[in-house]
Amino acid sequence: MKADDPKQKKMEMERRMIYEMINASIDLAEKLGPHDLAKGCNCIACVDKRKRLIAGDKREWKYTL
């Protein structure tokens, strides 16, 4: 592929946007500190909590307490 290929440039731009969104959500989580799941909060902790509520925790644990 050429370096000037429009598809390649579009993919690089999309990857950069995703990377920036992840960094912004991590920065927000650091700024807010530990908190409960908040409606409309886009920090990485709340996003993960919402994902687990919707999809459920599908991991099978080897060990029990």
N, C-alpha and C positions, 0 to 999 in steps of 0.2 A: 504494500500500500504506500502511496505517496504521503508525504507529510502534509500536503495541502488538500488532501481529500476532504470534502465537506462532511462525509459521514464520520470520519475520524475526529474532526474538530467538534462535531456535535456530541459525540460520545465523551470526549475529554471535558467539554463544558458541563455535561450532565453529571459526570463523576465529580467534578469540582464542586458543583452545587450540592450534591449529596454529602460530600466531605464537609463543606461549610455548615450544612444544617446539623450534622452530627456534632461538630465542634461547638456550635451555638447552643445546642441542647445540653451538652456537658457543662459548658460555662454557666448556663442558667442554673443547673443543678448545684454547682459549687456555690453560686451566689445565694441561692435560697436555703441551702443546708437541708438537713433532714426535715421532712414534712409529710403530712398525709396526702393521699391522692386528691388533687385539686382539679375541679372541673375547668377545662380550658388551659391547664398548665402543660407546656410543651417541653419541660425538662426531661432528661433521659430517664430519670427514676419514675416519673409519672407515666411516661410512654410505655416503659416496661411493665408497670403495674396494670395499665389498661390492657396491654397485650395479653397478659396472663389471665385477666378477668374474662376477656372475650374468648381466647383460644383454650384456656385451661392449661394446667401444668401437665404436660404429656410425658415427662421423664419418669422412668421407673427407678425408684431408689433401691439400692442394694442393701442398705443398712437401715435399721429402725432405732428409735430412741426408747 
